[in-house]
């Protein structure tokens, strides 16, 4: 599956994504920094820890998918302090 990053809060390590018609957000656990419009390849079908690859750089990163939700809720969740 491919997921596109739609928003970031790099200070908190949280990222909102769009994948197969759904939005969600995850925490970056380890690996290279991610930017808006980066495409990630991996299993975005369930909540929890997973390993994905950044399409352009081929970097492998560890993430924790927190939730699948609306775009607005994802932005709210990654923006909260």
Backbone torsions as a table, in degrees:
resi	resn	phi	psi	omega
1	UNK	NA	147.2	175.6
2	UNK	-111.5	135.6	177.6
3	UNK	-126.0	136.9	179.1
4	UNK	-105.5	132.2	178.1
5	UNK	-74.3	127.6	-177.9
6	UNK	-111.4	-16.8	178.3
7	UNK	-163.3	152.8	-180.0
8	UNK	-136.2	153.4	166.3
9	UNK	-133.4	82.6	-173.3
10	UNK	-63.2	-30.5	179.4
11	UNK	-61.1	-38.3	179.8
12	UNK	-96.3	-7.9	-179.5
13	UNK	73.2	28.6	-179.0
14	UNK	-113.3	143.9	-174.3
15	UNK	-140.3	136.9	174.1
16	UNK	-98.6	143.3	-178.0
17	UNK	-136.8	162.3	174.4
18	UNK	-123.5	128.2	-177.8
19	UNK	-149.2	123.5	175.7
20	UNK	50.1	44.8	176.4
21	UNK	84.1	-1.1	-179.4
22	UNK	-120.4	153.6	173.2
23	UNK	-107.4	160.9	175.8
24	UNK	-167.6	-176.0	175.7
25	UNK	-146.3	154.6	-178.9
26	UNK	-143.5	163.7	173.7
27	UNK	-103.5	134.1	175.5
28	UNK	-80.2	118.9	-178.5
29	UNK	-92.3	-29.3	179.4
30	UNK	-177.7	142.1	178.3
31	UNK	128.2	-168.1	-176.5
32	UNK	-65.6	151.2	176.1
33	UNK	-64.3	147.3	-178.1
34	UNK	-116.9	143.7	-178.9
35	UNK	-119.3	160.4	174.2
36	UNK	-57.4	138.0	-178.9
37	UNK	80.9	-4.2	172.2
38	UNK	-64.4	146.3	177.8
39	UNK	-109.7	129.2	178.3
40	UNK	-109.5	144.1	179.5
41	UNK	-118.9	127.9	179.2
42	UNK	166.6	-164.4	-178.3
43	UNK	-90.2	104.9	177.8
44	UNK	-109.7	31.9	-175.1
45	UNK	-97.7	-11.0	-178.6
46	UNK	-146.6	160.2	179.6
47	UNK	-75.2	154.5	175.6
48	UNK	113.5	-168.8	-176.4
49	UNK	-74.5	140.8	174.9
50	UNK	-157.4	162.6	176.3
51	UNK	-111.6	132.0	-179.1
52	UNK	-131.9	170.5	-179.6
53	UNK	-121.8	138.0	172.3
54	UNK	-78.2	122.2	-171.5
55	UNK	-58.1	-48.1	-175.8
56	UNK	-69.5	-46.6	-173.9
57	UNK	-91.5	-13.8	-176.7
58	UNK	66.4	10.4	178.1
59	UNK	-68.1	135.7	176.4
60	UNK	-93.1	131.3	-179.4
61	UNK	-132.2	155.3	176.4
62	UNK	-104.9	131.6	179.5
63	UNK	-132.7	164.4	173.1
64	UNK	-126.5	109.3	-179.6
65	UNK	-75.1	117.9	-175.3
66	UNK	-84.2	-41.8	-173.6
67	UNK	-166.8	155.1	167.0
68	UNK	-107.9	132.6	-170.3
69	UNK	-163.7	-171.8	175.2
70	UNK	-75.2	162.0	176.7
71	UNK	-57.3	-46.3	-176.8
72	UNK	-61.7	-42.4	-179.8
73	UNK	-67.5	-39.9	178.2
74	UNK	-60.5	-44.2	179.5
75	UNK	-64.5	-42.6	177.9
76	UNK	-60.4	-45.5	-176.4
77	UNK	-67.0	-39.4	-179.4
78	UNK	-78.3	-17.3	-178.1
79	UNK	-89.5	-20.9	-176.8
80	UNK	-65.4	142.1	175.3
81	UNK	-93.3	NA	NA
